[in-house]
Amino acid sequence: MNPTELRALLGRHGLRPSRALGQNFLVDANTAARIVRLAGVGPGDHVVEVGPGVGSLTCALHDAGAHVVAVELDRHLLPALAEVLGDRPVQVVAADALEVDWPALCAGPARWSMVSNLPYNVAVPVVVRVLETAPMIDRLLVMVQREVAERLAARPGDAQYGAVSVKVAYHADAAVVGVVPPSVFLPRPRVESALVRVVRRPTPVPVHDPERMFALVRAGFGTRRKTLRNALTPVLGRDAARALEAAGIDPGARAETLGLADWARLAEAAP
C-alpha cells in the first residue's frame, strides 16, 4: 500500500497508529521486496513475522512462496490485516511476542526464519527471547531503529557495543545489511531504521556457566566509565582483580574492549 491507501484503510476501520506500541507502518513495496530478498525467503520456507501491522511485509512474504505465521499484539488491527491479506492463507496469531510459546507456535518444521519490522520499543527483548527460547528459528532478518541494529551487531571497540551485543554473539552472528529511510513509513519515525541479519550458531559458544558470564557482562557494562576491576567489585568483591588477571585480562581495561571469548574466560576464572 502507498500512504493514501493506508490512510483509507485505517479510516475504514477507525484506526490510528499507536505510539505506545511503536507502530510505524511500511508503505513502500520496494522496501518490502528488499527485505524479502535479503532474508533469502523463497517457496516452501516457514517464516514467522512479529508485528505484521496491516500486512505490507506479510503479503510480500506470502507472495514469495513462504508459509507465514504472523504474531500481532494489537487486536484492533486484526480486521484491517484480514482485509489486506484477503484469501492468502496466512496464520495470524493474536499474541504478545514477549510471552508467546515459541516452540508450540513453531511446532512441526525443523527450520524457521523470522522476518519482521519490529516495533522499536520491543526490538531488543524480542530478538533476545527468540535466540534464547526458539532454537527452531535459525535466521532472523529484522528492521529496527538504526542504533539498535548497530548494537545488536556490534563488536568490541564499536561505539554501540554493549551487553546485548555479547548476548547476541553468544547465540549467533549478526550484521547490519541495510539502512532504511523514514520516508517509507507512515507515520514517519524521527530516526533511521536498519536491517540486521542474525544467523544462529549450530550451538552456542561453549561456556561452563552462561548465567554467571552474563551476570559479569551486565556488571561490566553497567558502569562503562569504570575499569573492570571497579565495575566487577560489587559482584566479585576483592577477588575481582585476581579473577581478571587469571583470565589474562588487564584489570584496568573497560568492558567495551572484551570480546565473547574474554568474558567466557573470566566466567571460568571467577570464584
C-alpha positions, 0 to 999 in steps of 0.5 A, a space after each residue: 500500500 502507498 500512504 493514501 491507501 493506508 490512510 483509507 484503510 485505517 479510516 475504514 476501520 477507525 484506526 490510528 497508529 499507536 505510539 505506545 506500541 511503536 507502530 510505524 507502518 511500511 508503505 513502500 513495496 520496494 522496501 518490502 521486496 528488499 527485505 524479502 530478498 535479503 532474508 533469502 525467503 523463497 517457496 516452501 520456507 516457514 517464516 514467522 513475522 512479529 508485528 505484521 501491522 496491516 500486512 505490507 511485509 506479510 503479503 510480500 512474504 506470502 507472495 514469495 512462496 513462504 508459509 507465514 505465521 504472523 504474531 500481532 499484539 494489537 487486536 484492533 488491527 486484526 480486521 484491517 490485516 484480514 482485509 489486506 491479506 484477503 484469501 492468502 492463507 496466512 496464520 495470524 496469531 493474536 499474541 504478545 511476542 514477549 510471552 508467546 510459546 515459541 516452540 508450540 507456535 513453531 511446532 512441526 518444521 525443523 527450520 524457521 526464519 523470522 522476518 519482521 519490522 519490529 516495533 522499536 520499543 520491543 526490538 531488543 527483548 524480542 530478538 533476545 527471547 527468540 535466540 534464547 527460547 526458539 532454537 527452531 528459528 535459525 535466521 532472523 532478518 529484522 528492521 529496527 531503529 538504526 542504533 539498535 541494529 548497530 548494537 545488536 551487531 556490534 563488536 568490541 571497540 564499536 561505539 554501540 557495543 554493549 551487553 546485548 551485543 555479547 548476548 547476541 554473539 553468544 547465540 549467533 552472528 549478526 550484521 547490519 545489511 541495510 539502512 532504511 529511510 523514514 520516508 517509507 513509513 507512515 507515520 514517519 519515525 524521527 530516526 533511521 531504521 536498519 536491517 540486521 541479519 542474525 544467523 544462529 550458531 549450530 550451538 552456542 559458544 561453549 561456556 561452563 556457566 552462561 548465567 554467571 558470564 552474563 551476570 559479569 557482562 551486565 556488571 561490566 557494562 553497567 558502569 562503562 566509565 569504570 575499569 573492570 576491576 571497579 565495575 566487577 567489585 560489587 559482584 566479585 568483591 576483592 577477588 575481582 582483580 585476581 579473577 581478571 588477571 587469571 583470565 589474562 585480562 588487564 584489570 584496568 581495561 573497560 568492558 567495551 574492549 572484551 570480546 565473547 571469548 574474554 568474558 567466557 574466560 573470566 566466567 571460568 576464572 571467577 570464584 
